């Protein structure tokens, strides 16, 4: 078993269901301290976080690996062919909760640093780790708190590699150099409850809402750009009515979400949505919640170093993408850092029998090593 696969297995064995770290961080910290990292444990609420940093020679960039030790719940464990917290390799595949999201990446990061520091003890710049135990949960006391702590100290990450599983078919085929923003809306439209036989004595909020909702759904919010698809709007829930056939409901509730590009902002979307609702004369209560700003890391030193590292390990080019859900990159990018995500194949993440090809983790380790060499040698 290679050092990367061994460390990944040791991490999988720890039941770190979000936001419990369950001893994963001590395992990583011990290894990092041994090779000269200064470490700071940052407990916030029920969440463990750490920042670790190794100073080299010269005033090169501050490069950080970012990731999370927590995993999503397993669901009924009897549905797993391979028990989720008993890592096992079968036909070259490593099984266990977190194998792909993202204990395999964490192991690859640590071993990559061990190899890189052994070969280049006097590397340029600084290598850092920003690790949290709450990425999969509310993420309120995780990465965002470490970023605040860094800001208080006047520290700025120049380049950040997030280990989220970005790959689709083979490791390194896709890296994420940005993410769409996410804006939620909880909308309540008010009417007047009454008997369906006496509609003139009532006011039907469903009838008022329907044309407004149709207009929201048909709206072209923007056309996207070279990096992002067009902003999308989706209704995810709609609830109203008493269950009786003869009652006009007093109110109807809708939950919607925008995934938006850098061509628009959350403020603009809210403004335009309110204009549509107002135009239809609705009485409503609208609660907008921004859960992530969009971000984009244009081609530059980090993207270049990552592409080159992948090319040299696999002999193949990589594709840049901004698709998929949000990640903790949303907290790091607004500080001005370049951010890319590179991790294993994401086909089984959050599923039963989560797994990753063991050889992929060693390739990933070599890619991480290559990124370090590209930026800090
Ligand atoms: Zn993840």
Boltz pocket constraint, residues with backbone or C-beta under 6 A from the ligand:
constraints:
  - pocket:
      binder: B
      contacts: [[A, 68], [A, 101], [A, 102], [A, 135], [A, 164], [A, 165]]
      max_distance: 6.0
